[in-house]
Amino acid sequence: MGKGLERTLELDARLVEVAGKVKVLSSLAWDEAECARFLEGWRKGKPKLPAPELAPTKVGTAVEELTAIALACDFEDPLSAYVGRTARSYAMAARMLAAQGTKTFTELSGELYGQPSDFVGPGGLTNLDAAEHFVKATTELAKSKTLAEEPATLSPAQVQLELQRAMDLFFREHPVKVVLEPSLTAKAAAGADRIRIRSASAFTPSDVPQLLQHEGLVHTLTLKNGRLQPRLHSLGLGAPRTTPTQEGLATLAELVTSSIDLSRLRRLALRVLAIHQAMHGADFVQTFRFFLEAGQSEQESYHSAQRIFRGGDVKGGAVFTKDGCYLWGLIATHTFLRKAIQEDKPHFVHALFAGRLTLGDVVSLDPYFQSGVIVGPQYEPPWVQNRTCLAATLAFQVFTSQIDLAKLKLEDFEHEF
């Protein structure tokens, strides 16, 4: 092992040790009792802004330590640069946590996770443009029974049981425990060895396959594969910089496996619009009403708004932009995979699951996959294992994406080709 590689792996080990001090989502969590208080006031016609306990996180010397690691990295070397960028993203996250309730919090959140004004491709379209397109495309369906919100008929215990069975079958050598937790903002949260399910609300039947694909077979899977890496252990970190790719990949998994539905896609788009509105002054009550009028239940409207305002200011202006990265990540990841197939690099699809990576990391770290410094994933979702079918699907999409639908009318199909 060369001295350069040895030095990079030393910095990688330091990074893994320090990064554990920066816990983003748990630091921003709200007390679930806020939900009951808010909804009680809302139902009485006297809604009050929630008053979550906002305690900017004290991260001690983490920022200095992470900055020192980044400065010690050689950004001319792709592997060392990966460690340096990951260290910088954790340092930025630590500064963000220390700035809760301020505009600085939102600015740093936007740098880490993106924001509605970010471009989604070379065509000049933004994340906000994409969100407006999907909301418009589903508006008429939302008024009909076609997109009526599915009733939440499953208890958290039932969801826990179904997901546990699936995890036991899939992760045979490295068990994953599914547990219930009342304080979760999201419906579920995945770790390398544990998936937490929100026990404060019921679930729909569609939630089960979505959670399986999204949380279990992407988030847990990539973390677990990263921790099984023999050398580059930071691939087992949930680094903030990898979040857009991870959420995009997880949402793509729902799409590829037919686990996503129009309601879910609509919710992702609505989050982007709500973030945009809250950044420009909409408060918590206005954001809650926005989700409610879009067809969500009272409880889900509360949680949707809560996700946006955690760490921010319920009066508006300061928000957490993470929920905007799902749609952007979905579009970017789908485009990346199509491009990889077009350029005859299907192994890039395989590499995405080797740990927590960005799309750019897969490209820049390719030589290290080839040399064996980074090993391929031990676990892969079934839809990725069938590479020939996936490649055929993506190859077909590469071609059909060239057809300009704006130049076609349905009446054109009355004429035989």
KAHUQUI-V410513 format. One record per residue. N is the residue number from 1. RES is the residue in three letters. PHI is phi in whole degrees, 0 to 359 (NA if undefined). BURIAL is # if it has 16 or more other C-alpha atoms within 10 Angstrom, else .. D_FIRST is the distance of its C-alpha to the first C-alpha in Angstrom with 1 decimal. Layout:
BEGIN
n:N res:RES phi:PHI burial:BURIAL d_first:D_FIRST
n:N res:RES phi:PHI burial:BURIAL d_first:D_FIRST
END
This chain:
BEGIN
n:1 res:MET phi:NA burial:. d_first:0.0
n:2 res:GLY phi:292 burial:. d_first:3.8
n:3 res:LYS phi:296 burial:. d_first:6.7
n:4 res:GLY phi:297 burial:. d_first:8.3
n:5 res:LEU phi:293 burial:. d_first:6.5
n:6 res:GLU phi:299 burial:. d_first:6.4
n:7 res:ARG phi:295 burial:# d_first:10.0
n:8 res:THR phi:298 burial:# d_first:11.0
n:9 res:LEU phi:290 burial:# d_first:10.4
n:10 res:GLU phi:294 burial:. d_first:12.4
n:11 res:LEU phi:294 burial:# d_first:15.0
n:12 res:ASP phi:299 burial:# d_first:15.1
n:13 res:ALA phi:296 burial:# d_first:16.0
n:14 res:ARG phi:296 burial:# d_first:18.6
n:15 res:LEU phi:299 burial:# d_first:20.0
n:16 res:VAL phi:300 burial:# d_first:20.6
n:17 res:GLU phi:292 burial:. d_first:22.5
n:18 res:VAL phi:282 burial:# d_first:24.6
n:19 res:ALA phi:300 burial:# d_first:25.4
n:20 res:GLY phi:298 burial:. d_first:27.4
n:21 res:LYS phi:280 burial:# d_first:30.0
n:22 res:VAL phi:252 burial:# d_first:30.9
n:23 res:LYS phi:243 burial:# d_first:33.1
n:24 res:VAL phi:289 burial:# d_first:34.9
n:25 res:LEU phi:295 burial:. d_first:37.2
n:26 res:SER phi:293 burial:. d_first:38.3
n:27 res:SER phi:287 burial:. d_first:39.1
n:28 res:LEU phi:258 burial:# d_first:41.4
n:29 res:ALA phi:295 burial:# d_first:43.2
n:30 res:TRP phi:259 burial:# d_first:47.0
n:31 res:ASP phi:291 burial:. d_first:49.4
n:32 res:GLU phi:297 burial:. d_first:50.7
n:33 res:ALA phi:297 burial:. d_first:54.2
n:34 res:GLU phi:299 burial:# d_first:54.3
n:35 res:CYS phi:297 burial:# d_first:54.7
n:36 res:ALA phi:299 burial:. d_first:57.8
n:37 res:ARG phi:296 burial:. d_first:59.3
n:38 res:PHE phi:295 burial:# d_first:58.7
n:39 res:LEU phi:294 burial:# d_first:60.1
n:40 res:GLU phi:296 burial:. d_first:63.1
n:41 res:GLY phi:293 burial:. d_first:64.0
n:42 res:TRP phi:298 burial:. d_first:63.3
n:43 res:ARG phi:291 burial:. d_first:65.7
n:44 res:LYS phi:272 burial:. d_first:68.4
n:45 res:GLY phi:80 burial:. d_first:68.1
n:46 res:LYS phi:229 burial:. d_first:66.8
n:47 res:PRO phi:292 burial:. d_first:63.0
n:48 res:LYS phi:240 burial:. d_first:61.3
n:49 res:LEU phi:300 burial:# d_first:57.9
n:50 res:PRO phi:301 burial:# d_first:55.4
n:51 res:ALA phi:233 burial:. d_first:54.6
n:52 res:PRO phi:293 burial:# d_first:51.1
n:53 res:GLU phi:290 burial:. d_first:49.8
n:54 res:LEU phi:251 burial:# d_first:47.5
n:55 res:ALA phi:236 burial:. d_first:45.4
n:56 res:PRO phi:311 burial:# d_first:42.6
n:57 res:THR phi:291 burial:# d_first:39.5
n:58 res:LYS phi:269 burial:. d_first:38.4
n:59 res:VAL phi:258 burial:# d_first:34.6
n:60 res:GLY phi:58 burial:. d_first:34.5
n:61 res:THR phi:265 burial:. d_first:31.6
n:62 res:ALA phi:301 burial:# d_first:29.5
n:63 res:VAL phi:299 burial:# d_first:30.1
n:64 res:GLU phi:295 burial:. d_first:29.1
n:65 res:GLU phi:294 burial:# d_first:25.9
n:66 res:LEU phi:292 burial:# d_first:24.9
n:67 res:THR phi:295 burial:# d_first:25.9
n:68 res:ALA phi:296 burial:# d_first:23.8
n:69 res:ILE phi:297 burial:# d_first:20.7
n:70 res:ALA phi:298 burial:# d_first:21.6
n:71 res:LEU phi:294 burial:. d_first:22.3
n:72 res:ALA phi:279 burial:# d_first:18.9
n:73 res:CYS phi:278 burial:# d_first:17.3
n:74 res:ASP phi:265 burial:# d_first:16.7
n:75 res:PHE phi:283 burial:. d_first:19.1
n:76 res:GLU phi:276 burial:. d_first:18.4
n:77 res:ASP phi:259 burial:. d_first:15.1
n:78 res:PRO phi:303 burial:# d_first:16.2
n:79 res:LEU phi:290 burial:# d_first:13.7
n:80 res:SER phi:294 burial:# d_first:14.4
n:81 res:ALA phi:296 burial:# d_first:18.0
n:82 res:TYR phi:300 burial:# d_first:18.3
n:83 res:VAL phi:297 burial:# d_first:17.6
n:84 res:GLY phi:296 burial:# d_first:20.0
n:85 res:ARG phi:294 burial:# d_first:22.7
n:86 res:THR phi:294 burial:# d_first:22.6
n:87 res:ALA phi:298 burial:# d_first:23.0
n:88 res:ARG phi:297 burial:# d_first:25.8
n:89 res:SER phi:293 burial:# d_first:27.5
n:90 res:TYR phi:291 burial:# d_first:27.7
n:91 res:ALA phi:297 burial:# d_first:29.0
n:92 res:MET phi:294 burial:# d_first:31.6
n:93 res:ALA phi:296 burial:# d_first:32.6
n:94 res:ALA phi:296 burial:# d_first:33.1
n:95 res:ARG phi:294 burial:# d_first:35.4
n:96 res:MET phi:298 burial:# d_first:37.2
n:97 res:LEU phi:298 burial:# d_first:37.9
n:98 res:ALA phi:284 burial:# d_first:39.3
n:99 res:ALA phi:250 burial:# d_first:41.6
n:100 res:GLN phi:304 burial:# d_first:43.3
n:101 res:GLY phi:86 burial:# d_first:46.8
n:102 res:THR phi:239 burial:# d_first:46.4
n:103 res:LYS phi:294 burial:# d_first:45.9
n:104 res:THR phi:298 burial:# d_first:42.5
n:105 res:PHE phi:304 burial:# d_first:41.4
n:106 res:THR phi:293 burial:# d_first:42.3
n:107 res:GLU phi:299 burial:# d_first:40.7
n:108 res:LEU phi:290 burial:# d_first:37.3
n:109 res:SER phi:299 burial:# d_first:37.8
n:110 res:GLY phi:296 burial:# d_first:38.5
n:111 res:GLU phi:291 burial:. d_first:35.3
n:112 res:LEU phi:282 burial:# d_first:33.2
n:113 res:TYR phi:247 burial:# d_first:35.2
n:114 res:GLY phi:91 burial:# d_first:37.3
n:115 res:GLN phi:212 burial:# d_first:41.1
n:116 res:PRO phi:303 burial:# d_first:44.0
n:117 res:SER phi:279 burial:. d_first:44.2
n:118 res:ASP phi:293 burial:# d_first:40.7
n:119 res:PHE phi:283 burial:# d_first:40.6
n:120 res:VAL phi:255 burial:# d_first:39.6
n:121 res:GLY phi:179 burial:. d_first:39.2
n:122 res:PRO phi:287 burial:. d_first:40.1
n:123 res:GLY phi:279 burial:. d_first:43.8
n:124 res:GLY phi:90 burial:. d_first:44.6
n:125 res:LEU phi:281 burial:. d_first:45.2
n:126 res:THR phi:254 burial:# d_first:44.2
n:127 res:ASN phi:302 burial:# d_first:43.3
n:128 res:LEU phi:294 burial:# d_first:46.9
n:129 res:ASP phi:300 burial:# d_first:48.3
n:130 res:ALA phi:297 burial:# d_first:46.5
n:131 res:ALA phi:297 burial:# d_first:47.8
n:132 res:GLU phi:297 burial:# d_first:51.3
n:133 res:HIS phi:298 burial:. d_first:51.1
n:134 res:PHE phi:290 burial:# d_first:50.2
n:135 res:VAL phi:292 burial:# d_first:52.8
n:136 res:LYS phi:298 burial:. d_first:55.5
n:137 res:ALA phi:294 burial:. d_first:54.6
n:138 res:THR phi:252 burial:# d_first:55.1
n:139 res:THR phi:298 burial:. d_first:58.1
n:140 res:GLU phi:295 burial:. d_first:60.8
n:141 res:LEU phi:294 burial:. d_first:59.1
n:142 res:ALA phi:295 burial:# d_first:58.7
n:143 res:LYS phi:277 burial:. d_first:62.5
n:144 res:SER phi:252 burial:. d_first:63.0
n:145 res:LYS phi:289 burial:. d_first:62.3
n:146 res:THR phi:301 burial:. d_first:59.5
n:147 res:LEU phi:242 burial:# d_first:57.2
n:148 res:ALA phi:300 burial:. d_first:59.0
n:149 res:GLU phi:298 burial:. d_first:56.7
n:150 res:GLU phi:292 burial:. d_first:56.0
n:151 res:PRO phi:294 burial:. d_first:57.5
n:152 res:ALA phi:275 burial:. d_first:55.2
n:153 res:THR phi:255 burial:. d_first:56.4
n:154 res:LEU phi:257 burial:# d_first:53.4
n:155 res:SER phi:281 burial:. d_first:52.8
n:156 res:PRO phi:304 burial:# d_first:49.4
n:157 res:ALA phi:295 burial:# d_first:49.6
n:158 res:GLN phi:294 burial:. d_first:50.2
n:159 res:VAL phi:295 burial:# d_first:47.2
n:160 res:GLN phi:303 burial:# d_first:45.1
n:161 res:LEU phi:296 burial:. d_first:46.3
n:162 res:GLU phi:294 burial:. d_first:45.5
n:163 res:LEU phi:292 burial:# d_first:42.0
n:164 res:GLN phi:296 burial:# d_first:41.2
n:165 res:ARG phi:300 burial:. d_first:42.3
n:166 res:ALA phi:294 burial:. d_first:40.1
n:167 res:MET phi:294 burial:# d_first:37.1
n:168 res:ASP phi:296 burial:. d_first:37.8
n:169 res:LEU phi:286 burial:. d_first:38.0
n:170 res:PHE phi:273 burial:# d_first:34.8
n:171 res:PHE phi:266 burial:# d_first:32.3
n:172 res:ARG phi:293 burial:. d_first:33.2
n:173 res:GLU phi:272 burial:. d_first:30.0
n:174 res:HIS phi:226 burial:. d_first:29.4
n:175 res:PRO phi:303 burial:. d_first:32.9
n:176 res:VAL phi:238 burial:# d_first:34.1
n:177 res:LYS phi:261 burial:# d_first:37.2
n:178 res:VAL phi:256 burial:# d_first:39.8
n:179 res:VAL phi:232 burial:# d_first:41.8
n:180 res:LEU phi:261 burial:# d_first:44.7
n:181 res:GLU phi:215 burial:# d_first:44.7
n:182 res:PRO phi:285 burial:. d_first:47.7
n:183 res:SER phi:266 burial:# d_first:46.2
n:184 res:LEU phi:291 burial:# d_first:44.0
n:185 res:THR phi:282 burial:# d_first:44.8
n:186 res:ALA phi:277 burial:. d_first:43.3
n:187 res:LYS phi:293 burial:# d_first:44.4
n:188 res:ALA phi:205 burial:# d_first:41.0
n:189 res:ALA phi:217 burial:# d_first:37.6
n:190 res:ALA phi:251 burial:# d_first:34.5
n:191 res:GLY phi:241 burial:# d_first:31.7
n:192 res:ALA phi:290 burial:# d_first:28.9
n:193 res:ASP phi:238 burial:# d_first:31.2
n:194 res:ARG phi:208 burial:# d_first:34.6
n:195 res:ILE phi:244 burial:# d_first:36.9
n:196 res:ARG phi:261 burial:# d_first:39.8
n:197 res:ILE phi:245 burial:# d_first:43.1
n:198 res:ARG phi:292 burial:# d_first:45.8
n:199 res:SER phi:267 burial:# d_first:48.7
n:200 res:ALA phi:269 burial:# d_first:51.2
n:201 res:SER phi:211 burial:. d_first:52.1
n:202 res:ALA phi:275 burial:# d_first:52.8
n:203 res:PHE phi:231 burial:# d_first:50.9
n:204 res:THR phi:267 burial:. d_first:52.0
n:205 res:PRO phi:302 burial:. d_first:51.3
n:206 res:SER phi:290 burial:# d_first:49.1
n:207 res:ASP phi:297 burial:# d_first:46.8
n:208 res:VAL phi:296 burial:# d_first:45.5
n:209 res:PRO phi:296 burial:# d_first:43.8
n:210 res:GLN phi:296 burial:# d_first:42.6
n:211 res:LEU phi:294 burial:# d_first:41.0
n:212 res:LEU phi:299 burial:# d_first:39.5
n:213 res:GLN phi:291 burial:# d_first:37.8
n:214 res:HIS phi:286 burial:# d_first:37.0
n:215 res:GLU phi:278 burial:# d_first:36.0
n:216 res:GLY phi:285 burial:# d_first:35.0
n:217 res:LEU phi:264 burial:# d_first:33.5
n:218 res:VAL phi:231 burial:# d_first:31.7
n:219 res:HIS phi:297 burial:# d_first:31.2
n:220 res:THR phi:295 burial:# d_first:30.7
n:221 res:LEU phi:299 burial:# d_first:28.8
n:222 res:THR phi:291 burial:# d_first:26.2
n:223 res:LEU phi:296 burial:# d_first:25.7
n:224 res:LYS phi:296 burial:# d_first:25.4
n:225 res:ASN phi:299 burial:# d_first:22.8
n:226 res:GLY phi:297 burial:# d_first:20.8
n:227 res:ARG phi:284 burial:# d_first:21.0
n:228 res:LEU phi:270 burial:# d_first:19.8
n:229 res:GLN phi:295 burial:# d_first:16.5
n:230 res:PRO phi:285 burial:. d_first:13.8
n:231 res:ARG phi:235 burial:# d_first:11.4
n:232 res:LEU phi:274 burial:# d_first:13.4
n:233 res:HIS phi:284 burial:# d_first:16.5
n:234 res:SER phi:291 burial:# d_first:18.6
n:235 res:LEU phi:293 burial:# d_first:19.4
n:236 res:GLY phi:263 burial:# d_first:21.8
n:237 res:LEU phi:262 burial:# d_first:23.7
n:238 res:GLY phi:270 burial:# d_first:27.0
n:239 res:ALA phi:302 burial:# d_first:26.2
n:240 res:PRO phi:306 burial:# d_first:29.5
n:241 res:ARG phi:294 burial:# d_first:28.1
n:242 res:THR phi:270 burial:# d_first:27.5
n:243 res:THR phi:300 burial:# d_first:31.1
n:244 res:PRO phi:302 burial:# d_first:32.9
n:245 res:THR phi:293 burial:# d_first:30.6
n:246 res:GLN phi:295 burial:# d_first:30.7
n:247 res:GLU phi:291 burial:# d_first:34.5
n:248 res:GLY phi:295 burial:# d_first:34.9
n:249 res:LEU phi:295 burial:# d_first:33.0
n:250 res:ALA phi:294 burial:# d_first:34.9
n:251 res:THR phi:289 burial:# d_first:38.2
n:252 res:LEU phi:298 burial:# d_first:37.4
n:253 res:ALA phi:299 burial:# d_first:36.9
n:254 res:GLU phi:298 burial:# d_first:40.4
n:255 res:LEU phi:294 burial:# d_first:41.7
n:256 res:VAL phi:295 burial:. d_first:40.1
n:257 res:THR phi:267 burial:. d_first:41.4
n:258 res:SER phi:59 burial:. d_first:44.8
n:259 res:SER phi:266 burial:# d_first:44.4
n:260 res:ILE phi:274 burial:# d_first:45.2
n:261 res:ASP phi:229 burial:. d_first:48.8
n:262 res:LEU phi:297 burial:# d_first:50.7
n:263 res:SER phi:297 burial:# d_first:51.3
n:264 res:ARG phi:295 burial:# d_first:47.6
n:265 res:LEU phi:299 burial:# d_first:46.9
n:266 res:ARG phi:297 burial:# d_first:49.9
n:267 res:ARG phi:298 burial:# d_first:48.6
n:268 res:LEU phi:298 burial:# d_first:45.3
n:269 res:ALA phi:291 burial:# d_first:47.3
n:270 res:LEU phi:299 burial:# d_first:49.8
n:271 res:ARG phi:298 burial:# d_first:47.0
n:272 res:VAL phi:296 burial:# d_first:46.0
n:273 res:LEU phi:297 burial:# d_first:49.7
n:274 res:ALA phi:293 burial:# d_first:50.2
n:275 res:ILE phi:299 burial:# d_first:47.3
n:276 res:HIS phi:301 burial:# d_first:48.8
n:277 res:GLN phi:294 burial:# d_first:52.2
n:278 res:ALA phi:292 burial:# d_first:51.0
n:279 res:MET phi:297 burial:# d_first:49.0
n:280 res:HIS phi:258 burial:. d_first:52.4
n:281 res:GLY phi:116 burial:# d_first:54.4
n:282 res:ALA phi:296 burial:# d_first:55.2
n:283 res:ASP phi:269 burial:# d_first:55.3
n:284 res:PHE phi:297 burial:# d_first:54.4
n:285 res:VAL phi:296 burial:# d_first:57.9
n:286 res:GLN phi:296 burial:# d_first:57.9
n:287 res:THR phi:290 burial:# d_first:54.5
n:288 res:PHE phi:302 burial:# d_first:55.6
n:289 res:ARG phi:296 burial:. d_first:58.7
n:290 res:PHE phi:301 burial:# d_first:56.7
n:291 res:PHE phi:292 burial:# d_first:54.8
n:292 res:LEU phi:297 burial:# d_first:58.0
n:293 res:GLU phi:290 burial:. d_first:59.9
n:294 res:ALA phi:277 burial:# d_first:57.1
n:295 res:GLY phi:112 burial:# d_first:57.9
n:296 res:GLN phi:278 burial:# d_first:55.6
n:297 res:SER phi:290 burial:. d_first:57.2
n:298 res:GLU phi:300 burial:# d_first:57.9
n:299 res:GLN phi:296 burial:# d_first:55.1
n:300 res:GLU phi:290 burial:# d_first:52.5
n:301 res:SER phi:296 burial:# d_first:53.8
n:302 res:TYR phi:298 burial:# d_first:53.3
n:303 res:HIS phi:294 burial:# d_first:49.7
n:304 res:SER phi:296 burial:# d_first:48.9
n:305 res:ALA phi:291 burial:# d_first:50.3
n:306 res:GLN phi:301 burial:# d_first:48.6
n:307 res:ARG phi:302 burial:# d_first:45.2
n:308 res:ILE phi:282 burial:# d_first:45.9
n:309 res:PHE phi:265 burial:# d_first:47.4
n:310 res:ARG phi:299 burial:# d_first:45.0
n:311 res:GLY phi:83 burial:# d_first:43.8
n:312 res:GLY phi:258 burial:# d_first:46.2
n:313 res:ASP phi:233 burial:# d_first:50.0
n:314 res:VAL phi:296 burial:# d_first:52.5
n:315 res:LYS phi:276 burial:# d_first:54.9
n:316 res:GLY phi:103 burial:# d_first:52.7
n:317 res:GLY phi:98 burial:# d_first:50.5
n:318 res:ALA phi:248 burial:# d_first:47.4
n:319 res:VAL phi:221 burial:# d_first:45.6
n:320 res:PHE phi:258 burial:# d_first:42.3
n:321 res:THR phi:269 burial:# d_first:41.2
n:322 res:LYS phi:305 burial:# d_first:38.6
n:323 res:ASP phi:293 burial:# d_first:41.2
n:324 res:GLY phi:280 burial:# d_first:41.4
n:325 res:CYS phi:275 burial:# d_first:37.9
n:326 res:TYR phi:296 burial:# d_first:38.8
n:327 res:LEU phi:292 burial:# d_first:40.9
n:328 res:TRP phi:301 burial:# d_first:38.7
n:329 res:GLY phi:296 burial:# d_first:35.6
n:330 res:LEU phi:299 burial:# d_first:37.6
n:331 res:ILE phi:294 burial:# d_first:38.7
n:332 res:ALA phi:295 burial:# d_first:35.3
n:333 res:THR phi:292 burial:# d_first:33.4
n:334 res:HIS phi:298 burial:# d_first:36.1
n:335 res:THR phi:295 burial:# d_first:36.0
n:336 res:PHE phi:299 burial:# d_first:32.2
n:337 res:LEU phi:294 burial:# d_first:32.4
n:338 res:ARG phi:298 burial:# d_first:35.3
n:339 res:LYS phi:293 burial:# d_first:33.5
n:340 res:ALA phi:299 burial:# d_first:30.5
n:341 res:ILE phi:292 burial:# d_first:32.9
n:342 res:GLN phi:300 burial:. d_first:34.8
n:343 res:GLU phi:266 burial:. d_first:31.7
n:344 res:ASP phi:59 burial:. d_first:30.7
n:345 res:LYS phi:230 burial:. d_first:27.6
n:346 res:PRO phi:295 burial:# d_first:28.6
n:347 res:HIS phi:294 burial:. d_first:25.1
n:348 res:PHE phi:296 burial:# d_first:25.1
n:349 res:VAL phi:298 burial:# d_first:27.7
n:350 res:HIS phi:299 burial:# d_first:25.4
n:351 res:ALA phi:295 burial:# d_first:22.5
n:352 res:LEU phi:303 burial:# d_first:25.0
n:353 res:PHE phi:261 burial:# d_first:25.2
n:354 res:ALA phi:284 burial:# d_first:21.5
n:355 res:GLY phi:168 burial:# d_first:22.0
n:356 res:ARG phi:276 burial:# d_first:23.9
n:357 res:LEU phi:231 burial:# d_first:23.4
n:358 res:THR phi:266 burial:# d_first:25.7
n:359 res:LEU phi:298 burial:# d_first:26.8
n:360 res:GLY phi:295 burial:. d_first:25.0
n:361 res:ASP phi:299 burial:# d_first:21.7
n:362 res:VAL phi:301 burial:# d_first:22.1
n:363 res:VAL phi:287 burial:. d_first:22.5
n:364 res:SER phi:289 burial:. d_first:19.9
n:365 res:LEU phi:266 burial:# d_first:17.1
n:366 res:ASP phi:307 burial:# d_first:18.1
n:367 res:PRO phi:300 burial:. d_first:15.2
n:368 res:TYR phi:280 burial:. d_first:12.8
n:369 res:PHE phi:291 burial:# d_first:15.4
n:370 res:GLN phi:294 burial:. d_first:15.4
n:371 res:SER phi:277 burial:. d_first:11.8
n:372 res:GLY phi:95 burial:. d_first:11.9
n:373 res:VAL phi:298 burial:# d_first:9.9
n:374 res:ILE phi:251 burial:# d_first:13.6
n:375 res:VAL phi:261 burial:# d_first:15.9
n:376 res:GLY phi:293 burial:# d_first:19.6
n:377 res:PRO phi:292 burial:# d_first:22.4
n:378 res:GLN phi:285 burial:. d_first:23.6
n:379 res:TYR phi:244 burial:# d_first:27.0
n:380 res:GLU phi:222 burial:# d_first:28.9
n:381 res:PRO phi:296 burial:. d_first:32.5
n:382 res:PRO phi:306 burial:. d_first:35.0
n:383 res:TRP phi:291 burial:. d_first:35.8
n:384 res:VAL phi:270 burial:# d_first:32.2
n:385 res:GLN phi:299 burial:. d_first:31.9
n:386 res:ASN phi:274 burial:. d_first:34.7
n:387 res:ARG phi:296 burial:. d_first:32.9
n:388 res:THR phi:294 burial:. d_first:35.6
n:389 res:CYS phi:292 burial:. d_first:38.3
n:390 res:LEU phi:297 burial:# d_first:36.3
n:391 res:ALA phi:298 burial:# d_first:35.5
n:392 res:ALA phi:296 burial:. d_first:39.2
n:393 res:THR phi:298 burial:. d_first:40.3
n:394 res:LEU phi:293 burial:# d_first:38.0
n:395 res:ALA phi:298 burial:# d_first:39.0
n:396 res:PHE phi:297 burial:. d_first:42.6
n:397 res:GLN phi:292 burial:. d_first:42.2
n:398 res:VAL phi:302 burial:# d_first:40.6
n:399 res:PHE phi:287 burial:. d_first:43.8
n:400 res:THR phi:294 burial:. d_first:46.3
n:401 res:SER phi:293 burial:. d_first:44.9
n:402 res:GLN phi:279 burial:. d_first:46.4
n:403 res:ILE phi:280 burial:. d_first:49.9
n:404 res:ASP phi:275 burial:. d_first:51.7
n:405 res:LEU phi:294 burial:. d_first:53.6
n:406 res:ALA phi:294 burial:. d_first:55.6
n:407 res:LYS phi:267 burial:. d_first:57.4
n:408 res:LEU phi:244 burial:. d_first:58.5
n:409 res:LYS phi:235 burial:. d_first:61.2
n:410 res:LEU phi:299 burial:. d_first:61.8
n:411 res:GLU phi:295 burial:. d_first:65.1
n:412 res:ASP phi:299 burial:. d_first:63.3
n:413 res:PHE phi:279 burial:. d_first:62.4
n:414 res:GLU phi:290 burial:. d_first:66.1
n:415 res:HIS phi:266 burial:. d_first:65.8
n:416 res:GLU phi:293 burial:. d_first:64.3
n:417 res:PHE phi:282 burial:. d_first:61.3
END
